[in-house]
Amino acid sequence: MGILINIAEAAGWCDNRYTERRALLDVSRIESMTGAGPRTGSEPPADCGQTRMVRKADAMIIAPASYNSINRLVAGVADNYALAVVAELVGVGLPTVVVPFVNAALARRAPYQTALRVLLSEGIRVLGPGDQWEPHEPGAGGRSHGRLPWQQAFDIATALTERTGDRHQ
């Protein structure tokens, strides 16, 4: 994730990070890079009569997107903070890029293939073989993780934002 933050900040973007996997992140490093930690839904609710302010997003990159996350998003399952935010932002038409991180055996399954078609039908850009991004072989995820196409995902998100004219400064 640090690579994507560096790319976004170099281009003058700031970021909102949503995750349920806070324990897997180097929170202090992200805070030092961006000035804010990832939002997890564990923050205390706003006081009565107040709202919690979240910066307006220009685009969203979901990466690495697991088999489960992709299928849950398509099924409308919003059982954690990150998926609830993603589902809502997709629903309002925010330019979205998904970078699947799925092994080839799971990628061949009908539920996954159906999920990709649904995402595409909702206007979500999904990286795939045409982008030189393919599922990794089963058991090779650890070796493939370092190859995530962060710059490509950011460039596509930027192009989608320019196309919609939704870029906020």
DSSP file (Angstrom, degrees, kcal/mol; ACC not computed):
  #  RESIDUE AA STRUCTURE BP1 BP2  ACC     N-H-->O    O-->H-N    N-H-->O    O-->H-N    TCO  KAPPA ALPHA  PHI   PSI    X-CA   Y-CA   Z-CA
    1    1 A M     >        0   0    0      0, 0.0     4,-2.2     0, 0.0     5,-0.2   0.000 360.0 360.0 360.0 -30.4    0.0    0.0    0.0
    2    2 A G  H  >  +     0   0    0      1,-0.2     4,-2.4     2,-0.2     5,-0.2   0.861 360.0  55.8 -59.7 -35.4    2.9    2.3    0.6
    3    3 A I  H  > S+     0   0    0      2,-0.2     4,-2.4     1,-0.2    -1,-0.2   0.934 108.2  47.0 -62.3 -46.5    3.8    2.3   -3.1
    4    4 A L  H  > S+     0   0    0      2,-0.2     4,-2.8     1,-0.2     5,-0.2   0.892 110.5  52.6 -64.2 -39.8    0.3    3.4   -4.0
    5    5 A I  H  X S+     0   0    0     -4,-2.2     4,-2.8     2,-0.2     5,-0.2   0.933 110.2  48.8 -60.6 -45.2    0.4    6.2   -1.4
    6    6 A N  H  X S+     0   0    0     -4,-2.4     4,-2.2     1,-0.2    -2,-0.2   0.916 112.2  48.3 -60.6 -43.6    3.7    7.4   -2.8
    7    7 A I  H  X S+     0   0    0     -4,-2.4     4,-1.3     2,-0.2    -2,-0.2   0.936 113.8  46.7 -61.7 -47.0    2.4    7.4   -6.4
    8    8 A A  H  <>S+     0   0    0     -4,-2.8     5,-3.0     1,-0.2     3,-0.3   0.920 113.6  47.0 -64.0 -45.0   -0.8    9.2   -5.4
    9    9 A E  H ><5S+     0   0    0     -4,-2.8     3,-1.4     1,-0.2    -1,-0.2   0.869 107.8  56.2 -67.8 -34.9    1.0   11.9   -3.4
   10   10 A A  H 3<5S+     0   0    0     -4,-2.2    -1,-0.2     1,-0.3    -2,-0.2   0.812 108.3  49.5 -63.8 -28.9    3.6   12.4   -6.1
   11   11 A A  T 3<5S-     0   0    0     -4,-1.3    -1,-0.3    -3,-0.3    -2,-0.2   0.378 125.7-103.0 -90.5   3.6    0.7   13.2   -8.4
   12   12 A G  T < 5S+     0   0    0     -3,-1.4     2,-0.3     1,-0.3    -3,-0.2   0.633  80.0 129.6  86.5  14.0   -0.8   15.6   -6.0
   13   13 A W      < -     0   0    0     -5,-3.0    -1,-0.3    -6,-0.2     2,-0.3  -0.702  43.9-152.8 -96.0 151.5   -3.6   13.3   -4.7
   14   14 A C        -     0   0    0     -2,-0.3     2,-0.4    -3,-0.1    20,-0.0  -0.720  20.1-133.1-110.1 172.7   -4.3   12.6   -1.1
   15   15 A D        -     0   0    0     -2,-0.3     2,-0.5    19,-0.1    40,-0.1  -0.937  16.0-153.6-134.5 152.9   -5.8    9.4    0.0
   16   16 A N        -     0   0    0     -2,-0.4     2,-0.5    38,-0.1    38,-0.0  -0.989  22.9-159.6-112.7 127.7   -8.5    7.9    2.2
   17   17 A R        -     0   0    0     -2,-0.5    22,-3.0    20,-0.3     2,-0.5  -0.941   8.8-174.5-113.2 129.9   -7.7    4.4    3.3
   18   18 A Y  B     +a   39   0A   0     -2,-0.5     2,-0.3    20,-0.2    22,-0.2  -0.986  17.8 150.0-123.0 128.2  -10.5    2.0    4.5
   19   19 A T        -     0   0    0     20,-2.1     3,-0.2    -2,-0.5    62,-0.1  -0.997  43.4-159.6-154.6 150.9   -9.6   -1.4    5.8
   20   20 A E  S    S+     0   0    0     -2,-0.3     3,-0.3     1,-0.1    -1,-0.1   0.406  92.2  72.8-100.3  -5.1  -10.8   -4.0    8.3
   21   21 A R    >   +     0   0    0      1,-0.2     3,-2.5     2,-0.1     4,-0.4  -0.207  51.7 143.3-105.9  40.8   -7.3   -5.4    8.3
   22   22 A R  G >   +     0   0    0      1,-0.3     3,-1.7    -3,-0.2     5,-0.3   0.820  67.5  63.6 -51.1 -36.1   -5.6   -2.7   10.4
   23   23 A A  G 3  S+     0   0    0     -3,-0.3    -1,-0.3     1,-0.3    -2,-0.1   0.743  99.4  54.7 -63.6 -22.2   -3.4   -5.3   12.1
   24   24 A L  G <  S+     0   0    0     -3,-2.5    -1,-0.3     2,-0.1     2,-0.3   0.530  97.8  81.8 -87.7  -6.3   -1.8   -6.1    8.8
   25   25 A L  S <  S-     0   0    0     -3,-1.7     2,-1.5    -4,-0.4     3,-0.2  -0.675  82.3-124.0-101.4 152.7   -0.8   -2.5    8.1
   26   26 A D     >  -     0   0    0     -2,-0.3     4,-2.3     1,-0.2     3,-0.3  -0.717  37.7-179.7 -87.7  83.8    2.1   -0.5    9.3
   27   27 A V  H  > S+     0   0    0     -2,-1.5     4,-2.9    -5,-0.3     5,-0.2   0.883  74.6  52.2 -59.2 -44.3   -0.2    2.1   10.7
   28   28 A S  H  > S+     0   0    0      1,-0.2     4,-2.1     2,-0.2    -1,-0.2   0.875 110.3  49.6 -63.8 -35.5    2.6    4.4   12.0
   29   29 A R  H  > S+     0   0    0     -3,-0.3     4,-2.0     2,-0.2    -1,-0.2   0.925 111.9  47.5 -67.1 -43.9    4.3    4.4    8.5
   30   30 A I  H  X S+     0   0    0     -4,-2.3     4,-2.4     1,-0.2     6,-0.5   0.920 112.1  50.7 -62.7 -43.0    1.0    5.2    6.7
   31   31 A E  H  X S+     0   0    0     -4,-2.9     4,-2.5     1,-0.2    -1,-0.2   0.898 111.1  47.9 -61.4 -40.6    0.4    8.0    9.3
   32   32 A S  H  < S+     0   0    0     -4,-2.1    -1,-0.2    -5,-0.2    -2,-0.2   0.831 115.0  46.5 -70.5 -29.8    3.8    9.5    8.7
   33   33 A M  H  < S+     0   0    0     -4,-2.0    -2,-0.2    -5,-0.1    -1,-0.2   0.863 130.8  17.4 -76.3 -37.0    3.4    9.3    4.9
   34   34 A T  H  < S-     0   0    0     -4,-2.4    -3,-0.2     2,-0.2    -2,-0.2   0.583  95.1-118.2-116.8 -14.3    0.0   10.8    4.7
   35   35 A G  S  < S+     0   0    0     -4,-2.5     2,-0.3    -5,-0.4    -4,-0.2   0.491  90.4  67.7  85.2   2.1   -0.7   12.6    8.0
   36   36 A A  S    S-     0   0    0     -6,-0.5    -2,-0.2    -5,-0.1    -1,-0.1  -0.992  75.1-126.5-152.7 146.1   -3.7   10.3    8.8
   37   37 A G        -     0   0    0     -2,-0.3   -20,-0.3     1,-0.1     2,-0.1  -0.366  43.9 -79.3 -85.9 170.5   -4.1    6.7    9.6
   38   38 A P        -     0   0    0      0, 0.0     2,-0.4     0, 0.0   -20,-0.2  -0.432  43.2-123.1 -69.1 143.8   -6.4    4.2    7.9
   39   39 A R  B     +a   18   0A   0    -22,-3.0   -20,-2.1     1,-0.1   -23,-0.0  -0.733  34.1 169.8 -87.6 135.7  -10.1    4.4    8.8
   40   40 A T        -     0   0    0     -2,-0.4    41,-0.4   -22,-0.2    42,-0.2   0.481  53.5-106.4-124.8  -7.7  -11.5    1.1   10.1
   41   41 A G  S    S+     0   0    0     40,-0.1   -21,-0.1    39,-0.1    -2,-0.1   0.344 100.1 100.9  91.2  -7.6  -14.9    1.8   11.4
   42   42 A S        +     0   0    0      2,-0.1    -3,-0.0     3,-0.0     0, 0.0   0.469  51.1 112.0 -89.6  -0.7  -13.5    1.4   14.9
   43   43 A E  S    S-     0   0    0      1,-0.1     3,-0.1     3,-0.0    -4,-0.0  -0.395  83.7 -95.1 -66.6 148.6  -13.3    5.2   15.4
   44   44 A P        -     0   0    0      0, 0.0    -1,-0.1     0, 0.0     3,-0.1  -0.354  47.1-102.8 -63.3 146.2  -15.8    6.5   17.9
   45   45 A P        -     0   0    0      0, 0.0     3,-0.1     0, 0.0     6,-0.1  -0.278  43.5 -92.3 -66.1 156.3  -19.1    7.7   16.4
   46   46 A A        -     0   0    0      1,-0.1     3,-0.1     4,-0.1     6,-0.1  -0.323  49.7 -95.6 -64.3 150.6  -19.6   11.4   16.0
   47   47 A D    >   -     0   0    0      1,-0.2     3,-2.7     4,-0.1    -1,-0.1  -0.274  58.5 -74.5 -62.9 156.5  -21.4   13.2   18.9
   48   48 A C  T 3  S+     0   0    0      1,-0.3    -1,-0.2    -3,-0.1     3,-0.1  -0.286 124.3  19.2 -53.4 128.6  -25.1   13.6   18.5
   49   49 A G  T 3  S+     0   0    0      1,-0.3     2,-0.3    -3,-0.1    -1,-0.3   0.369 109.6  96.0  89.9  -5.5  -25.7   16.4   16.0
   50   50 A Q    <   -     0   0    0     -3,-2.7     2,-0.4    -4,-0.0    -1,-0.3  -0.803  60.0-146.5-114.0 158.1  -22.2   16.2   14.5
   51   51 A T        -     0   0    0     -2,-0.3     2,-0.5    -3,-0.1    -4,-0.1  -0.928  20.9-118.2-120.0 150.1  -21.0   14.3   11.5
   52   52 A R        -     0   0    0     -2,-0.4     2,-0.4    -6,-0.1    -6,-0.0  -0.763  34.1-131.5 -84.4 125.6  -17.7   12.7   10.9
   53   53 A M        -     0   0    0     -2,-0.5     2,-0.4     0, 0.0    -1,-0.0  -0.653  25.6-177.3 -84.7 129.7  -16.0   14.5    8.0
   54   54 A V        -     0   0    0     -2,-0.4     3,-0.1   -38,-0.0   -38,-0.1  -0.992  33.5-109.7-123.2 132.2  -14.5   12.3    5.3
   55   55 A R        -     0   0    0     -2,-0.4     2,-0.3     1,-0.1   -39,-0.0  -0.301  40.4-101.8 -59.3 142.8  -12.7   13.9    2.4
   56   56 A K        -     0   0    0      1,-0.1     2,-0.3     2,-0.0   112,-0.1  -0.500  39.3-132.8 -65.6 127.7  -14.5   13.6   -0.9
   57   57 A A        -     0   0    0     -2,-0.3     3,-0.1     1,-0.1    -1,-0.1  -0.618  18.6-167.3 -85.8 143.5  -13.0   10.8   -3.0
   58   58 A D  S    S-     0   0    0      1,-0.4     2,-0.3    -2,-0.3    -1,-0.1   0.738  74.2 -12.0 -94.9 -31.9  -12.2   11.3   -6.6
   59   59 A A        -     0   0    0     35,-0.1     2,-0.4     2,-0.0    -1,-0.4  -0.963  62.9-132.5-160.6 167.3  -11.6    7.7   -7.4
   60   60 A M  E     -b   96   0B   0     35,-2.4    37,-2.8    -2,-0.3     2,-0.5  -0.997   8.2-165.6-135.8 134.7  -11.2    4.4   -5.7
   61   61 A I  E     -b   97   0B   0     -2,-0.4     2,-0.8    35,-0.2    37,-0.2  -0.984   6.7-161.6-117.3 123.3   -8.6    1.6   -6.2
   62   62 A I  E     -b   98   0B   0     35,-3.1    37,-2.7    -2,-0.5     3,-0.4  -0.892  26.6-169.9-105.4 104.7   -9.4   -1.7   -4.6
   63   63 A A  E     +     0   0B   0     -2,-0.8    -2,-0.1     1,-0.4     2,-0.1  -0.988  59.9  15.7-158.3 142.7   -6.2   -3.6   -4.4
   64   64 A P  E    S-     0   0B   0      0, 0.0     2,-0.7     0, 0.0    -1,-0.4   0.606  81.5-169.0 -70.7 134.5   -5.2   -6.2   -3.8
   65   65 A A  E     -b  100   0B   0     34,-2.8    36,-3.2    -3,-0.4    -3,-0.0  -0.821  10.4-148.2 -97.3 114.7   -8.8   -7.5   -4.2
   66   66 A S     >  -     0   0    0     -2,-0.7     4,-2.6    34,-0.2     5,-0.2  -0.263  26.6-106.6 -77.8 165.4   -9.2  -11.1   -3.1
   67   67 A Y  H  > S+     0   0    0     34,-0.4     4,-2.2     1,-0.2     5,-0.2   0.922 122.5  47.4 -52.3 -48.5  -11.6  -13.7   -4.4
   68   68 A N  H  > S+     0   0    0      1,-0.2     4,-2.8     2,-0.2     5,-0.2   0.924 110.9  49.9 -64.5 -45.1  -13.7  -13.3   -1.3
   69   69 A S  H  > S+     0   0    0      2,-0.2     4,-2.5     1,-0.2    -1,-0.2   0.913 112.0  47.8 -62.2 -42.9  -13.8   -9.5   -1.4
   70   70 A I  H  X S+     0   0    0     -4,-2.6     4,-2.1     2,-0.2    -1,-0.2   0.941 115.3  44.3 -63.3 -48.0  -14.8   -9.4   -5.1
   71   71 A N  H  X S+     0   0    0     -4,-2.2     4,-2.0    -5,-0.2    -2,-0.2   0.883 114.2  49.7 -66.6 -38.1  -17.6  -11.9   -4.6
   72   72 A R  H  X>S+     0   0    0     -4,-2.8     5,-2.5    -5,-0.2     4,-0.6   0.906 109.8  51.5 -67.4 -40.8  -18.8  -10.3   -1.4
   73   73 A L  H ><5S+     0   0    0     -4,-2.5     3,-1.1    -5,-0.2    -2,-0.2   0.942 112.5  45.4 -59.6 -47.7  -18.9   -6.9   -3.1
   74   74 A V  H 3<5S+     0   0    0     -4,-2.1    -1,-0.2     1,-0.3    -2,-0.2   0.859 110.2  54.4 -65.4 -35.7  -20.9   -8.2   -6.0
   75   75 A A  H 3<5S-     0   0    0     -4,-2.0    -1,-0.3    -5,-0.2    -2,-0.2   0.565 115.9-115.5 -75.9  -7.1  -23.3  -10.1   -3.7
   76   76 A G  T <<5 +     0   0    0     -3,-1.1     2,-0.6    -4,-0.6    -3,-0.2   0.671  60.0 156.2  82.2  16.5  -24.0   -6.9   -1.8
   77   77 A V      < +     0   0    0     -5,-2.5    -1,-0.3    -6,-0.2     3,-0.1  -0.677  12.8 170.2 -79.7 118.9  -22.4   -8.1    1.4
   78   78 A A        +     0   0    0     -2,-0.6    -1,-0.1    -3,-0.1     6,-0.1  -0.474  21.5 141.2-124.6  58.6  -21.3   -5.1    3.4
   79   79 A D        +     0   0    0     -2,-0.1     2,-0.3     4,-0.0    -1,-0.1   0.333  63.1  42.2 -90.8   7.5  -20.5   -6.8    6.7
   80   80 A N  S  > S-     0   0    0     -3,-0.1     4,-2.4     1,-0.1     5,-0.2  -0.958  90.2-104.9-144.2 166.5  -17.5   -4.8    7.5
   81   81 A Y  H  > S+     0   0    0    -41,-0.4     4,-2.4    -2,-0.3     5,-0.2   0.902 115.7  51.0 -59.0 -46.2  -16.6   -1.1    7.3
   82   82 A A  H  > S+     0   0    0      1,-0.2     4,-2.6   -42,-0.2    -1,-0.2   0.935 112.9  44.6 -61.4 -47.2  -14.4   -1.3    4.2
   83   83 A L  H  > S+     0   0    0      1,-0.2     4,-2.9     2,-0.2    -1,-0.2   0.871 111.5  54.0 -66.4 -35.5  -16.9   -3.2    2.1
   84   84 A A  H  X S+     0   0    0     -4,-2.4     4,-2.0     2,-0.2    -1,-0.2   0.922 111.6  44.8 -63.3 -43.2  -19.7   -0.9    3.3
   85   85 A V  H  X S+     0   0    0     -4,-2.4     4,-2.6    -5,-0.2     5,-0.2   0.939 114.9  48.1 -65.5 -46.5  -17.8    2.1    2.1
   86   86 A V  H  X S+     0   0    0     -4,-2.6     4,-2.6     1,-0.2     5,-0.3   0.933 111.1  50.6 -59.8 -47.3  -16.8    0.5   -1.2
   87   87 A A  H  X S+     0   0    0     -4,-2.9     4,-2.1     1,-0.2    -1,-0.2   0.909 112.7  46.5 -59.2 -42.7  -20.4   -0.6   -1.9
   88   88 A E  H  X S+     0   0    0     -4,-2.0     4,-1.6    -5,-0.2    -1,-0.2   0.923 112.2  49.0 -67.3 -43.0  -21.7    2.8   -1.2
   89   89 A L  H  <>S+     0   0    0     -4,-2.6     5,-2.4     1,-0.2     4,-0.2   0.874 111.5  49.7 -67.0 -36.0  -19.1    4.6   -3.4
   90   90 A V  H ><5S+     0   0    0     -4,-2.6     3,-1.6    -5,-0.2    -1,-0.2   0.918 108.3  55.7 -62.7 -42.3  -19.7    2.2   -6.2
   91   91 A G  H 3<5S+     0   0    0     -4,-2.1    -2,-0.2     1,-0.3    -1,-0.2   0.804 105.6  49.7 -62.2 -30.8  -23.4    2.9   -5.9
   92   92 A V  T 3<5S-     0   0    0     -4,-1.6    -1,-0.3    -5,-0.1    -2,-0.2   0.428 121.2-107.9 -89.2   2.8  -22.9    6.6   -6.3
   93   93 A G  T < 5 +     0   0    0     -3,-1.6    -3,-0.2    -4,-0.2    -2,-0.1   0.708  53.2 171.7  85.8  20.4  -20.8    6.0   -9.4
   94   94 A L      < -     0   0    0     -5,-2.4    -1,-0.2     1,-0.1   -35,-0.1  -0.441  47.8-100.0 -62.8 132.2  -17.3    6.9   -8.1
   95   95 A P        -     0   0    0      0, 0.0   -35,-2.4     0, 0.0     2,-0.4  -0.353  53.9-170.7 -54.3 125.3  -14.7    5.9  -10.7
   96   96 A T  E     -b   60   0B   0     27,-0.4    29,-2.5   -37,-0.2     2,-0.4  -0.970  21.9-167.7-133.0 137.3  -13.3    2.6   -9.5
   97   97 A V  E     -bc  61 125B   0    -37,-2.8   -35,-3.1    -2,-0.4     2,-0.5  -0.987   9.5-160.9-121.2 131.4  -10.5    0.3  -10.4
   98   98 A V  E     -bc  62 126B   0     27,-2.9    29,-2.6    -2,-0.4   -35,-0.2  -0.953   5.0-165.6-113.4 130.1  -10.2   -3.2   -9.1
   99   99 A V  E     -     0   0B   0    -37,-2.7   -34,-2.8    -2,-0.5    29,-0.1  -0.876  20.1-146.9-112.6  95.8   -6.9   -5.1   -9.1
  100  100 A P  E     -b   65   0B   0      0, 0.0     2,-0.4     0, 0.0   -34,-0.2  -0.343  14.2-168.3 -63.9 140.2   -7.8   -8.8   -8.5
  101  101 A F        +     0   0    0    -36,-3.2   -34,-0.4    34,-0.1     2,-0.3  -0.768  37.7 138.0-127.2  85.1   -5.3  -10.8   -6.5
  102  102 A V        -     0   0    0     -2,-0.4    34,-1.3   -36,-0.2     2,-0.1  -0.943  53.2-114.9-134.1 143.4   -6.6  -14.3   -7.1
  103  103 A N  B  >  -d  136   0C   0     -2,-0.3     4,-2.4    32,-0.2     3,-0.3  -0.471  33.3-111.3 -80.4 160.0   -5.1  -17.6   -7.9
  104  104 A A  H  > S+     0   0    0     32,-3.0     4,-1.2     1,-0.2    33,-0.1   0.813 114.5  56.4 -62.4 -34.1   -5.8  -19.2  -11.3
  105  105 A A  H  4 S+     0   0    0     31,-0.3     4,-0.4     1,-0.2     3,-0.3   0.929 112.7  41.2 -64.9 -44.1   -7.9  -22.1   -9.8
  106  106 A L  H >4 S+     0   0    0     -3,-0.3     3,-1.4     1,-0.2     6,-0.3   0.878 109.7  59.5 -69.5 -36.6  -10.3  -19.6   -8.1
  107  107 A A  H 3< S+     0   0    0     -4,-2.4    -1,-0.2     1,-0.3    -2,-0.2   0.759  99.8  57.6 -64.4 -24.3  -10.3  -17.3  -11.1
  108  108 A R  T 3< S+     0   0    0     -4,-1.2    -1,-0.3    -3,-0.3    -2,-0.2   0.631  83.9 108.8 -79.5 -13.2  -11.7  -20.2  -13.3
  109  109 A R  S <> S-     0   0    0     -3,-1.4     4,-2.2    -4,-0.4     3,-0.3  -0.348  75.2-127.2 -69.5 143.6  -14.7  -20.6  -11.0
  110  110 A A  H  > S+     0   0    0      1,-0.2     4,-2.8     2,-0.2     5,-0.3   0.876 106.5  56.7 -58.9 -42.0  -18.1  -19.6  -12.3
  111  111 A P  H  > S+     0   0    0      0, 0.0     4,-2.2     0, 0.0    -1,-0.2   0.908 110.2  45.5 -59.8 -38.4  -18.9  -17.3   -9.3
  112  112 A Y  H  > S+     0   0    0     -6,-0.3     4,-2.4    -3,-0.3    -2,-0.2   0.930 112.5  49.4 -69.1 -45.4  -15.8  -15.3   -9.9
  113  113 A Q  H  X S+     0   0    0     -4,-2.2     4,-1.8     1,-0.2    -1,-0.2   0.900 112.8  48.5 -59.9 -41.3  -16.3  -15.0  -13.6
  114  114 A T  H  X S+     0   0    0     -4,-2.8     4,-2.2     1,-0.2    -1,-0.2   0.913 108.9  53.5 -63.6 -43.2  -19.9  -13.9  -13.0
  115  115 A A  H  X S+     0   0    0     -4,-2.2     4,-2.6    -5,-0.3    -2,-0.2   0.904 106.7  51.6 -60.4 -42.0  -18.7  -11.4  -10.4
  116  116 A L  H  X S+     0   0    0     -4,-2.4     4,-2.5     1,-0.2    -1,-0.2   0.916 109.1  50.5 -61.7 -42.0  -16.2   -9.9  -12.9
  117  117 A R  H  X S+     0   0    0     -4,-1.8     4,-2.2     1,-0.2    -1,-0.2   0.900 110.7  49.6 -62.5 -39.9  -19.0   -9.5  -15.5
  118  118 A V  H  X S+     0   0    0     -4,-2.2     4,-1.3     2,-0.2    -2,-0.2   0.934 110.1  50.2 -65.0 -45.6  -21.2   -7.7  -12.8
  119  119 A L  H ><>S+     0   0    0     -4,-2.6     5,-2.4     1,-0.2     3,-0.6   0.934 111.6  48.2 -58.3 -45.9  -18.4   -5.3  -11.9
  120  120 A L  H ><5S+     0   0    0     -4,-2.5     3,-1.7     1,-0.2    -1,-0.2   0.890 107.8  55.2 -61.3 -39.2  -17.8   -4.5  -15.5
  121  121 A S  H 3<5S+     0   0    0     -4,-2.2    -1,-0.2     1,-0.3    -2,-0.2   0.752 104.3  55.2 -67.1 -22.6  -21.6   -3.9  -16.0
  122  122 A E  T <<5S-     0   0    0     -4,-1.3    -1,-0.3    -3,-0.6    -2,-0.2   0.341 124.7-103.6 -90.0   6.5  -21.5   -1.4  -13.1
  123  123 A G  T < 5S+     0   0    0     -3,-1.7   -27,-0.4     1,-0.3     2,-0.4   0.607  72.6 145.9  84.8  11.6  -18.8    0.6  -14.9
  124  124 A I      < -     0   0    0     -5,-2.4     2,-0.6    -6,-0.2    -1,-0.3  -0.675  47.4-131.9 -84.1 135.2  -16.0   -0.7  -12.6
  125  125 A R  E     -c   97   0B   0    -29,-2.5   -27,-2.9    -2,-0.4     2,-0.5  -0.783  24.0-168.0 -88.7 120.0  -12.6   -1.1  -14.4
  126  126 A V  E     -c   98   0B   0     -2,-0.6   -27,-0.2   -29,-0.2     2,-0.2  -0.940  18.2-130.7-112.5 122.4  -11.1   -4.5  -13.6
  127  127 A L        +     0   0    0    -29,-2.6    26,-0.0    -2,-0.5   -30,-0.0  -0.493  45.8 143.1 -70.0 140.4   -7.5   -5.2  -14.4
  128  128 A G    > > -     0   0    0     -2,-0.2     3,-2.2   -29,-0.1     5,-1.9  -0.737  63.0 -45.0-154.6-159.4   -7.1   -8.4  -16.3
  129  129 A P  G > 5S+     0   0    0      0, 0.0     3,-2.0     0, 0.0     5,-0.1   0.819 126.1  61.4 -56.1 -34.6   -5.1  -10.2  -19.0
  130  130 A G  G 3 5S+     0   0    0      1,-0.3     4,-0.1     2,-0.1    -3,-0.1   0.681 106.1  48.3 -65.7 -15.8   -5.5   -7.3  -21.4
  131  131 A D  G < 5S-     0   0    0     -3,-2.2    -1,-0.3     2,-0.3     3,-0.1   0.185 122.7-107.1-104.3  13.2   -3.6   -5.2  -18.9
  132  132 A Q  T < 5S+     0   0    0     -3,-2.0     2,-0.5     1,-0.2    -2,-0.1   0.840  85.3 124.6  59.3  34.8   -0.9   -7.9  -18.5
  133  133 A W      < +     0   0    0     -5,-1.9    -2,-0.3    15,-0.0    -1,-0.2  -0.952  33.9 167.3-126.2 110.2   -2.3   -8.7  -15.1
  134  134 A E        -     0   0    0     -2,-0.5   -30,-0.1    -5,-0.1   -32,-0.0  -0.818  42.3 -88.2-121.4 157.1   -3.3  -12.4  -14.7
  135  135 A P        -     0   0    0      0, 0.0   -32,-0.2     0, 0.0     2,-0.2  -0.339  47.3-121.7 -59.4 146.5   -4.2  -14.6  -11.8
  136  136 A H  B     -d  103   0C   0    -34,-1.3   -32,-3.0     1,-0.1   -31,-0.3  -0.484  32.2 -90.8 -86.4 162.2   -1.2  -16.3  -10.2
  137  137 A E    >   -     0   0    0    -34,-0.2     3,-2.4    -2,-0.2     4,-0.2  -0.408  56.4 -85.1 -68.9 147.8   -0.7  -20.0   -9.8
  138  138 A P  T 3  S+     0   0    0      0, 0.0    -1,-0.1     0, 0.0   -36,-0.0  -0.282 118.3  19.5 -53.6 134.5   -2.1  -21.6   -6.7
  139  139 A G  T 3  S+     0   0    0     -3,-0.1     3,-0.2     1,-0.0     4,-0.1   0.387 104.1  90.4  86.0  -3.9    0.5  -21.3   -3.9
  140  140 A A    <>  +     0   0    0     -3,-2.4     4,-1.7     1,-0.1     3,-0.3   0.253  48.1 106.9-107.3  11.8    2.4  -18.5   -5.6
  141  141 A G  H  > S+     0   0    0      1,-0.2     4,-1.8     2,-0.2    -1,-0.1   0.889  76.3  55.0 -59.5 -41.6    0.6  -15.5   -4.1
  142  142 A G  H  4 S+     0   0    0      1,-0.2     4,-0.4     2,-0.2    -1,-0.2   0.881 111.4  44.2 -60.5 -38.5    3.4  -14.6   -1.8
  143  143 A R  H  4 S+     0   0    0     -3,-0.3     3,-0.3     1,-0.2    -1,-0.2   0.775 115.6  48.8 -75.8 -25.8    5.8  -14.4   -4.7
  144  144 A S  H >< S+     0   0    0     -4,-1.7     3,-2.1     1,-0.2    -2,-0.2   0.698  88.7  82.0 -86.6 -20.5    3.3  -12.5   -6.9
  145  145 A H  G >< S+     0   0    0     -4,-1.8     3,-1.4     1,-0.3    -1,-0.2   0.835  85.5  58.6 -58.3 -35.4    2.3   -9.9   -4.3
  146  146 A G  G 3  S+     0   0    0     -4,-0.4    -1,-0.3    -3,-0.3    -2,-0.1   0.600  97.9  62.7 -70.5 -10.0    5.3   -7.7   -5.1
  147  147 A R  G <   +     0   0    0     -3,-2.1    -1,-0.3    -4,-0.1    -2,-0.2   0.335  67.5 141.7 -96.8   7.0    4.3   -7.4   -8.7
  148  148 A L    <   -     0   0    0     -3,-1.4     2,-2.1    -4,-0.2     3,-0.3  -0.239  58.4-124.3 -53.0 133.8    1.0   -5.6   -8.1
  149  149 A P     >  +     0   0    0      0, 0.0     4,-2.6     0, 0.0     5,-0.2  -0.403  49.3 156.1 -83.4  65.6    0.5   -3.0  -10.8
  150  150 A W  H  > S+     0   0    0     -2,-2.1     4,-2.5     1,-0.2     5,-0.2   0.919  71.6  47.6 -58.6 -48.0    0.1    0.0   -8.5
  151  151 A Q  H  > S+     0   0    0     -3,-0.3     4,-2.8     1,-0.2    -1,-0.2   0.917 112.8  49.4 -62.4 -43.0    1.2    2.6  -11.1
  152  152 A Q  H  > S+     0   0    0      2,-0.2     4,-2.3     1,-0.2    -1,-0.2   0.915 111.0  49.4 -62.5 -43.7   -1.1    1.1  -13.8
  153  153 A A  H  X S+     0   0    0     -4,-2.6     4,-2.4     1,-0.2    -1,-0.2   0.918 112.8  47.9 -62.0 -42.8   -4.1    1.1  -11.4
  154  154 A F  H  X S+     0   0    0     -4,-2.5     4,-2.7    -5,-0.2    -2,-0.2   0.919 110.6  51.0 -64.4 -43.6   -3.4    4.7  -10.5
  155  155 A D  H  X S+     0   0    0     -4,-2.8     4,-2.3     1,-0.2    -1,-0.2   0.897 111.7  47.6 -61.5 -40.5   -3.1    5.8  -14.1
  156  156 A I  H  X S+     0   0    0     -4,-2.3     4,-2.5     2,-0.2    -1,-0.2   0.918 111.8  49.7 -66.8 -43.2   -6.4    4.1  -15.0
  157  157 A A  H  X S+     0   0    0     -4,-2.4     4,-2.2     1,-0.2    -2,-0.2   0.910 110.9  50.3 -61.0 -41.7   -8.1    5.7  -12.0
  158  158 A T  H  X S+     0   0    0     -4,-2.7     4,-2.5     2,-0.2    -2,-0.2   0.928 110.6  48.9 -61.8 -45.2   -6.7    9.1  -13.0
  159  159 A A  H  X S+     0   0    0     -4,-2.3     4,-2.1     1,-0.2    -2,-0.2   0.899 110.7  50.6 -62.6 -41.1   -8.0    8.6  -16.6
  160  160 A L  H  X S+     0   0    0     -4,-2.5     4,-1.8     1,-0.2    -1,-0.2   0.898 111.2  48.8 -62.9 -39.7  -11.4    7.6  -15.3
  161  161 A T  H  X>S+     0   0    0     -4,-2.2     4,-1.5     1,-0.2     5,-1.3   0.897 110.6  49.5 -67.6 -40.8  -11.5   10.7  -13.1
  162  162 A E  H  <5S+     0   0    0     -4,-2.5    -1,-0.2     1,-0.2    -2,-0.2   0.869 109.7  53.0 -65.4 -35.4  -10.5   13.0  -16.0
  163  163 A R  H  <5S+     0   0    0     -4,-2.1    -1,-0.2     1,-0.2    -2,-0.2   0.872 115.3  39.4 -66.8 -37.5  -13.2   11.4  -18.2
  164  164 A T  H  <5S-     0   0    0     -4,-1.8    -1,-0.2    -5,-0.1    -2,-0.2   0.636 101.8-132.0 -88.5 -13.9  -15.9   12.1  -15.6
  165  165 A G  T  <5 +     0   0    0     -4,-1.5    -3,-0.2    -5,-0.2    -4,-0.1   0.760  66.5 129.7  70.5  24.1  -14.6   15.5  -14.6
  166  166 A D      < +     0   0    0     -5,-1.3     2,-0.3    -6,-0.2    -4,-0.1   0.303  23.1 134.5 -93.9   9.5  -14.9   14.6  -11.0
  167  167 A R        -     0   0    0     -6,-0.5     2,-0.3    -9,-0.1  -110,-0.1  -0.439  35.7-164.9 -70.7 125.7  -11.4   15.6   -9.8
  168  168 A H              0   0    0     -2,-0.3  -110,-0.1  -112,-0.1    -2,-0.1  -0.829 360.0 360.0-104.2 145.8  -11.4   17.6   -6.6
  169  169 A Q              0   0    0     -2,-0.3    -1,-0.1  -156,-0.1    -2,-0.0   0.398 360.0 360.0-105.1 360.0   -8.3   19.5   -5.4
